[in-house]
Amino acid sequence: QVQLVESGGGLVQAGGSLRLSCAASGRTFSSAAMGWFRQPPGKEREFVAGIGGSGTSTYYADSAKGRFTISRDNAKTTVYLQMNTLKPEDTAVYYCAARGRGAIVITNPRVYDYWGQGTQVTVSS
């Protein structure tokens, strides 16, 4: 059974940092693109950052550029999202996602086959 399990969310003050982790199990995603999405209260799920199957290509939403960094470990079983200089508008449930096939980062959530349960990030002003 394929599972993606996020961790690292929590409550932080504006300007602070959090590091989200996504541990994959049940199959290897070493050649698949993975991404982070978020869903703010009352809004649709949106793309935040993605990393290609090679691990060398990354892509960020404009809201994340310069503040967030996505990475994956050598074994490619865990993906991270380092979030710095957090803002209240970053408050959302953050989801990890993986493509079943495909090494290219796509911002459309519909192409991702596997999803984690989500982790809450709350940034206070």
N, C-alpha and C positions, 0 to 999 in steps of 0.2 A: 504494500500500500504506500503510495506516494504521499509524503507529508512535507509541508513547509511550515516551520514554526518560528514566529517572530518573537523577539524579546528586546528589552532595552527601553521601552517607552516609559513615560512618567510625567511628572509635573516639574516644570522648570521655569525660572524667571526669564523675562525677555533679556536677550543678550547672552544667555547661557548655551550650553551644548548638551547634546545627547548622541549616543551611538546605538543605532539599531542593528540587530543581527537577525539573520534568517538562516536557519539550519535546515538543510534538505536531507531527506532520507527516502528510501524505497526505490530510488533509481539515481543514475548519475546525470547531472546537468552540466557536465564539464564542457560540452560543446554547444550548449543552449544559451540563448540570451535570457537574462533575468532582469527584473526591474522592481522598482518601488513605486507604489501609487499611494494616494491618500484621498480620504473622503471627509471634507469638513462638515460640520453640522448643517443639515439642510441642503447640502450641495451634492453634485455628482462626483463620482470617483475621477481623479485626475492623475495624469502621469507626473512623476517627480524626477526620477533618474533611472537610467538603464545601463547595463554593461553587457557587451557582446560575449559570444561564446569563447573568443580568444582571450578575453580578459583585458585586452589592450584598448578596446574602443569603448568610450563612455559617452553618454548623452544626457543632458539635463534640461529640465524645464527652465524657462527664464527666471521663474521665482526662486529656483534653487542654485542657479549659477553663482559661483564665487563664495557660496556659503556651505553647500553640501558636497560631499564626496562619496561616490559609490566605489566599492572594491569587492574582490572575491579572493578567497584564500587559495593557496597552491593546489590543494586537493579539490578545490572547486565544489566543496559541499556546503560552504557558508558564504553568504553575501552580506556586506555591511553597508550601512548608510551613516556616515559621520555628518552630524548636523551642527553647525556652528552659528553663532549670532542669531539665535532663534527669535522669531517675532510672534506676537499674538496670533497673527493670521496663519501661522504654521500649525495652529491647533487643528487636529484631525485624527482620525483613525488611519494608521499607516499599514499598508498591506504589501507583502512580498509576493511576487509572481514569477512564474517561469514558463517559457515556451516549451511545448513538448518537442517541437522540431523547429529549427531555425536559429542561426547564430546572430542574426541581425536584430538590433534593438528597434522595436516598433512602439510608438506611443499609444496606439489604440489598445485598450485593455482587452478587447475581444479576441485578440490573437494569442493571449496567454492562456495556457491550458490548466495550470496549477496555481492555486492561491493559498496563502496562509490565512489564519483566522483574524489577523489584525492586532495591532497594539496601539493603545491610546497615547497620543502625545498632546499635552496641554501646556501652553505657554502663557504665563500670567504677565500682565503689564505692570 
